[in-house]
Amino acid sequence: MDIREIQNLIKFVSKSEVSEVKYKTKDFEITIKTPLGGNENISYVAQPAMYPAPAAAPAPAAAPQAAPAADTPKDAAADDSKYIAIKSPMIGTFYRKPAPDKDVFVNVGDEVTPGKVVCVIEAMKLFNQIESEISGKIVKILVDDATPVEYDQPLFLVDPS
């Protein structure tokens, strides 16, 4: 079973109303538990995932510091229209590095191509490498390292030109 199949299985279980799914083959075994099963360990994972949206509130707090910062939201609106977002394919914890002692996968200004690993998302103690599906230049990293992310949440902005 490859990463894509595991991701699809996680998506299926999260959308269905089951409390636990076990999948077992000769070489592979996975158990996925959802909050419906009363497992308190998983219910706290869903709660912090809601915090990144309010965490964007400190960014407007930075805007009053300087008058030029007021132009930044206009630029950000323009960025959204001409840049393409690399989005999270799952719920989990976002990491920019493959390991704490390693270098980050990508920085602002780096070129990416389809298949290049841009980050890792840890879900249920599995570290899933997230690959770029587009070519271009990273212009903005939208998520802080080691923070929870939601399904389909933008992680990076890429300039495809």
Secondary structure, DSSP 8 states (H G I E B T S, - for coil): --HHHHHHHHHHHHHS--SEEEEE-SS-EEEEE-GGGT-HHHHHHHTGGGTHHHHTTHHHHHGGG-GGGGHHHHHHHHHHHHSEEEE-SSSEEEESSSSTTS--S--TT-EE-TT-EEEEEEETTEEEEEE-SS-EEEEEE-S-TTEEE-TT-EEEEEE--
